[in-house]
Every structure is written in structure tokens, then in C-alpha cells.
């Protein structure tokens, strides 16, 4: 992975962490479309699968992420 790619990944993780911390808590959740829309405000585009991978990475970094499959 090039340095630019690493910086982009780090930036995406930082934005995703920021969104999760600002928009969620024990009583409020955020849906995948809402996450994608929030990322778009930072000019970040990512597909659903990539975001799920990024959420797992945030968990590895110690940020608690809880989720439920919806619509299955």
C-alpha cells in the first residue's frame, strides 16, 4: 500500500470514527445509508462492504461498535 493510500485509509477511519462518536450512543443508532451520507459530506465515498470492514478495524482500535443485521 502506498503512503497516499495509507493516508486515505487513515482519513476514512478517522471520519468514520468521528461520525460514530458524534451521531450514536447507547440509545441512538445509525443506519448504513446514514453512514454513507455522512461520509459523503466529507467527500468520502465507500461501498457498504468497505464500511463494514472499516467498522471492524475501528473495533480493533478499541472503539466499541455494535450492530444488528437489518432486513434479513
DAPECOR-V557784 format. One line per field, one symbol per residue. ss: DSSP state (H for helix, E for strand, C for the rest). psi: psi as a letter, one per 20 degrees, with the letter a starting at -180 (. if undefined). A space follows every 50 residues. Layout:
ss: ???
psi: ???
//
This chain:
ss: CCHHHHHHHHHHHHHHHHHHHHHCECCECCCHHHHHHHHHCCCCCCCHHH HHHHHHHHHHCCCCCCCCCCCC
psi: prgggghggggggggggggghhiqahiprprghhghgghhhjkppqrggh ggghhhhhghjjpppqqpppj.
//
